[in-house]
Amino acid sequence: MDRSRSLEASRNPALARRSDNGGSPGVPVFAIDHEHRLLDTGFLASPHCDARPDPGDISLLVVHAISLPPGEVGTAHNRRNICDLFLGRLDCGADPYFESLRGLRVSAHACIFRDGSVVQLVPFDRRAWHAGESRFAGRERCNDFSIGIELEGCDTLQFEDSQYAALAGLAAAIGRRYPAIGRERIVGHSDIAPGRKTDPGPHFDWQRLMRLMDADR
Ligand SMILES: [Zn+2]
């Protein structure tokens, strides 16, 4: 472990529990409590959620990417803007781009920032509003039955090692708790809303995610 990684781990309790899987950042272990919340992870309650039509049907994981303003990543400013958007308190006068977001009520279940830290915003048994008009395997309204995870990022930048590790750990924990979410039911927003959405974008390495999940088993 190099010095930068040890410093990163010291800032992030989840990453401090990393396992050794051969040079890649280890995959943190996450647990989900009886209220469908991640243990030992920051939680900010988004008002942008409601009840799932079938609470027992949690059967898809959707990976997204977001940066606010677009293309800005890795700054405290961007991180705050993302949280504020999902919490319904973004100052839409603060940036010309934000005017296009005025009145938008969206959320995700959790966000993974550039340093691999995770914030949950909606308990997994509630319906978050991340997918919009969408379809998976012939079924529409993917918000009804999916979990949405946002990566801090954009279409033009690679994602960070720590983000892959955190996502692999999260996906593994989600798969343990909601076993209907098998590997074939982990998809990108672009997969369920083609032509309308491009995230997580061309730089997202699906094979790398799957390798990390395999290494963690
Ligand atoms: Zn998206």
Residues whose N, C-alpha, C, O or C-beta is under 5 A from the ligand:
A	BS01	ZN	H64 A65 H130 H189 D199
